[in-house]
Amino acid sequence: MADIRFDNRVAIVTGAGRGLGRLYALELAKRGAKVVVNDPGSARDGSGGDSAPAEEVVKEITAAGGRAVASFDSVSTVQGGENIVRTAVEAFGTVDILINNAGILADRSILKMAEREWDLIQEVNLRGAFCVTKPAFAIMREKQFGRIVFTTSGTGLYGNFGQTNYAAAKMGLIGFMNSLKLEGAKYGILCNTIAPLAGSRLTEDVLPPDLFKKLRGEDVAPLVMYLSSEECSDSGMIFNCAAGWFSRTAVVCAPGVKIGDGSALITPEQVRDNWGKITSVENAEILNSLPECFKFVM
């Protein structure tokens, strides 16, 4: 079969100055895409700024014969998101692919967490995806084609001590994707989400050193390339990826139990007495939209 290519496609990668984002940008360019390398060059906690990371990635791409431009806008504001998309349009004429990769950390247990530490994580990790996706989606809808990749986390899906702010933002992206996939379906816009585990500056002091070395970012990039390609036809899915392991995670709904006859009020005791059936996930199903859950209610 032919190689996956992105000739004549324009991609935006946020947080592309370092880590996974850098790998995505390099691979997209290697396979023919024109790339907007977005990164304000901030620290892991969102502070500061430096144009060098994005500029260096652009230099790598152009030195290899590819085409790329740098963008230093923050994803956390509507103006920043519009500027990022405008950079793509002014440089290359359109947007076909958006990889929402930008993210920061501000770990703290809930009782020690300051309000600003909560807000900052939502601004970059969750609001940032909205700010860039909205103007990109408008262009994709007009041209009847688009590929959008969101980045969640195992922390969002399963939880992790000291990361309530990060977990809330990352799980929020799943809700964002679940609705956006419905809005984009008739326009050829596919949305998927990855939950990568890789050695990066976000995980360098979280993972054990030996595990950190094994979790190569290069093992995550192939999944992102496929999800960004014309060959991908799936939308609304969540994928785990780490060290060459790929799997799907899904929100499911179990059939549960119908209590009462619909006339008499249900009592807490009835809930207690049916708790085993309520909590069972036997015969659970993946639902693709809210109306599908009504079949369990009726």
Residue pairs with C-beta under 8 A, 6 or more apart in sequence:
3 31
4 31
4 225
4 226
4 229
4 231
5 31
5 32
6 28
6 31
6 32
6 33
6 96
6 97
6 228
6 229
7 31
7 32
7 33
8 32
9 32
9 33
9 34
9 96
9 97
10 33
10 34
10 35
10 36
10 88
10 92
10 93
10 94
10 95
10 96
10 97
11 25
11 28
11 33
11 34
11 35
11 36
11 95
11 96
11 97
11 98
11 99
11 228
12 35
12 36
12 38
12 71
12 84
12 85
12 88
12 95
12 97
12 98
12 99
12 132
12 136
13 21
13 24
13 25
13 28
13 35
13 36
13 37
13 38
13 99
13 101
14 21
14 38
14 39
14 75
14 84
14 99
14 100
14 101
14 102
14 128
14 132
15 21
15 38
15 39
15 75
15 101
15 102
15 103
16 22
16 24
16 25
16 35
16 37
16 38
16 39
16 54
16 57
16 101
17 37
17 39
17 41
17 52
17 53
17 54
17 56
17 57
18 39
18 53
18 200
18 201
19 198
19 200
19 201
19 202
19 217
20 101
20 151
20 196
20 198
20 200
20 217
20 220
20 221
21 39
21 99
21 101
21 102
22 53
22 57
23 217
23 218
23 220
23 221
24 99
24 101
24 221
24 224
24 225
25 35
25 37
25 57
25 61
25 68
26 57
26 60
26 61
27 221
27 224
27 225
28 35
28 97
28 225
28 228
29 35
29 61
29 64
29 66
29 67
29 68
30 64
30 66
31 225
33 97
34 66
34 67
34 68
34 91
34 92
35 61
35 66
35 67
35 68
35 69
36 68
36 69
36 70
36 71
36 84
36 87
36 88
36 91
36 92
37 54
37 57
37 58
37 61
37 68
37 69
37 70
37 71
38 54
38 70
38 71
38 72
38 73
38 75
38 84
38 87
38 102
39 53
39 54
39 57
39 70
39 71
39 72
39 102
40 49
40 50
40 72
40 73
40 74
41 48
41 49
41 50
41 51
41 52
41 53
41 54
41 72
42 48
42 49
42 50
42 74
42 104
44 104
44 105
44 201
44 202
45 104
45 105
45 106
45 120
46 104
46 106
46 120
46 124
49 72
51 70
51 72
54 70
54 71
54 72
55 70
57 68
57 70
58 68
58 69
58 70
61 67
61 68
62 68
67 92
69 87
69 91
69 92
71 83
71 84
71 87
73 79
73 80
73 81
73 83
73 84
73 87
74 80
74 124
74 128
75 81
75 84
75 100
75 102
75 124
75 127
75 128
75 129
75 131
75 132
76 123
76 124
76 127
76 128
76 131
77 131
78 131
78 134
80 131
80 132
81 128
81 130
81 131
81 132
81 133
81 134
81 135
82 131
82 135
84 132
85 95
85 132
85 135
85 136
85 139
86 135
88 94
88 95
89 95
89 139
94 139
94 143
95 136
95 139
95 140
95 146
96 140
96 143
96 145
96 146
96 147
97 146
97 147
97 148
97 149
97 228
98 132
98 133
98 136
98 146
98 147
98 148
98 149
99 148
99 149
99 151
99 224
99 228
100 128
100 129
100 132
100 133
100 148
100 149
100 150
100 151
100 173
101 149
101 151
102 124
102 125
102 128
103 124
103 125
103 151
103 202
104 120
104 121
104 124
104 125
104 202
105 121
105 163
105 166
105 202
106 117
106 120
106 121
106 165
106 166
107 162
107 163
107 166
108 114
108 117
108 162
108 165
109 161
109 162
110 164
113 164
113 165
117 165
118 165
121 165
121 166
121 168
121 169
122 165
122 168
122 169
122 172
125 166
125 169
125 170
125 173
126 168
126 169
126 170
126 172
126 173
126 176
129 150
129 173
129 176
130 176
133 148
133 176
133 180
136 146
136 148
137 146
137 148
137 180
137 183
137 184
137 189
139 146
140 146
140 148
140 184
140 187
140 188
140 189
141 184
141 187
141 189
144 187
144 188
145 187
145 188
145 189
146 184
146 187
146 188
146 189
146 190
147 189
147 190
147 227
147 228
147 229
147 232
148 180
148 184
148 189
148 190
148 191
148 192
149 191
149 192
149 193
149 194
149 224
149 227
149 228
150 173
150 174
150 176
150 177
150 191
150 192
150 193
150 194
151 170
151 173
151 193
151 194
151 195
151 196
152 170
152 171
152 173
152 174
152 193
152 194
152 195
152 238
153 166
153 167
153 170
153 195
153 196
154 160
154 195
154 197
154 240
155 163
155 166
155 167
155 170
156 166
156 167
156 168
156 169
156 170
156 171
156 172
156 173
156 174
156 195
157 170
157 171
157 174
157 195
157 238
157 249
159 167
160 166
160 167
173 193
174 193
174 238
174 251
177 191
177 192
177 193
177 236
177 238
178 236
180 191
181 190
181 191
181 235
181 236
182 289
183 189
184 190
184 191
184 235
185 235
190 227
190 232
190 233
190 234
190 235
191 235
191 236
192 227
192 232
192 234
192 235
192 236
192 237
192 238
192 239
193 237
193 238
193 239
194 220
194 223
194 224
194 227
194 238
194 239
194 240
194 241
195 238
195 239
195 240
195 241
195 249
196 217
196 220
196 241
196 242
197 203
197 215
197 240
197 241
197 242
197 243
198 215
198 216
198 217
198 219
198 220
198 242
199 207
199 212
199 213
199 214
199 215
199 216
199 217
200 217
203 212
203 215
204 212
207 215
214 243
215 242
215 243
216 243
219 241
219 242
219 243
219 244
220 241
220 242
223 239
223 241
223 246
226 232
227 239
236 288
237 248
237 250
238 248
238 249
238 250
239 246
239 247
239 248
239 249
240 246
240 247
240 248
240 249
250 286
251 286
251 287
252 281
252 284
252 285
252 286
252 287
253 284
253 285
253 287
253 293
253 296
254 280
254 281
254 282
254 283
254 284
254 285
255 283
255 284
255 285
255 296
256 277
256 278
256 280
256 296
257 274
257 277
257 278
259 266
259 270
259 271
259 274
260 266
260 270
271 278
287 293
